[in-house]
């Protein structure tokens, strides 16, 4: 028979264990993020509500940041309009939200050159397994922010939000 005391202790223990088990994700209660805008040359990302910037972040990009991503392994971050298509709370890079690259055009360009367009482009935090040593533009084509910023972004951005990435 479960007593009130054992139930309270069990729930308390579960709360403590779950608090230790993963990244802290905030509960966002502000205006909805309706679009993400990235300016690669300025290394800035804005979470937008209509025409208003709710938050702005300094970002790191792929290790060869200039130009549009065309092939797997080119180190470029895509340019164009995509959307957030998945969320990963168990990412190798703290937390991550997926960008819908490649689109049909990206696939066609890569195939015409006999190459793969690549994929798995995300907005993510810092690597879990190693340090980027503060290097700028260290990803394979993703958009990186600090872990604290990623926790905030993860709580604010739902799946389906469009993202526009400019040179």
C-alpha positions, 0 to 999 in steps of 0.5 A, spaced: 500 500 500 502 506 498 502 512 503 502 519 502 509 520 505 512 514 500 508 518 494 511 525 496 518 522 497 517 518 490 515 524 486 521 528 490 526 523 488 523 523 480 524 531 480 531 531 482 533 525 478 530 529 472 533 535 473 540 532 473 538 528 466 539 533 461 539 541 459 535 546 462 530 548 457 526 555 459 518 556 458 517 561 454 511 565 454 512 571 450 510 573 443 510 567 438 517 567 433 514 567 426 521 567 423 528 567 424 533 571 420 540 570 419 545 575 416 551 570 415 556 576 414 554 580 420 554 573 424 547 575 427 541 571 428 534 574 429 528 571 432 522 575 429 515 576 431 512 580 425 517 585 423 520 586 430 526 582 433 525 579 439 532 576 440 538 577 437 544 572 437 552 572 435 553 566 431 558 561 428 557 558 422 561 553 417 568 553 417 568 556 410 562 561 411 562 565 404 557 562 399 551 557 399 552 550 401 552 546 395 555 539 397 556 535 403 563 537 406 564 544 403 563 547 410 558 552 408 552 554 411 546 554 406 543 561 404 535 562 402 529 560 405 528 554 409 524 552 415 525 549 422 523 541 421 525 537 427 527 538 434 533 534 438 533 534 445 539 529 445 543 532 440 551 531 440 551 539 441 547 540 447 540 542 444 538 543 436 533 545 431 533 542 424 533 546 418 530 543 412 536 543 407 536 541 402 530 543 398 529 540 391 533 546 388 539 544 392 539 537 391 538 538 383 545 542 383 549 537 387 546 531 383 548 535 376 555 535 379 555 528 381 555 530 388 551 529 395 548 536 397 549 533 404 544 535 410 543 535 417 544 542 418 542 545 425 541 551 429 545 548 435 549 549 442 556 547 443 559 540 442 558 535 448 564 531 447 569 536 445 571 544 445 571 548 439 576 552 443 573 559 442 574 558 434 569 562 430 566 558 424 567 551 426 561 547 424 560 543 418 555 548 416 550 549 422 549 555 426 552 555 433 550 559 439 552 558 446 548 553 450 545 558 454 542 561 448 540 555 445 536 553 451 532 560 450 532 559 442 529 551 443 524 554 448 522 559 443 522 556 436 517 551 434 517 546 428 515 549 422 517 556 423 521 559 416 528 561 417 531 566 412 539 565 411 542 571 407 549 572 405 
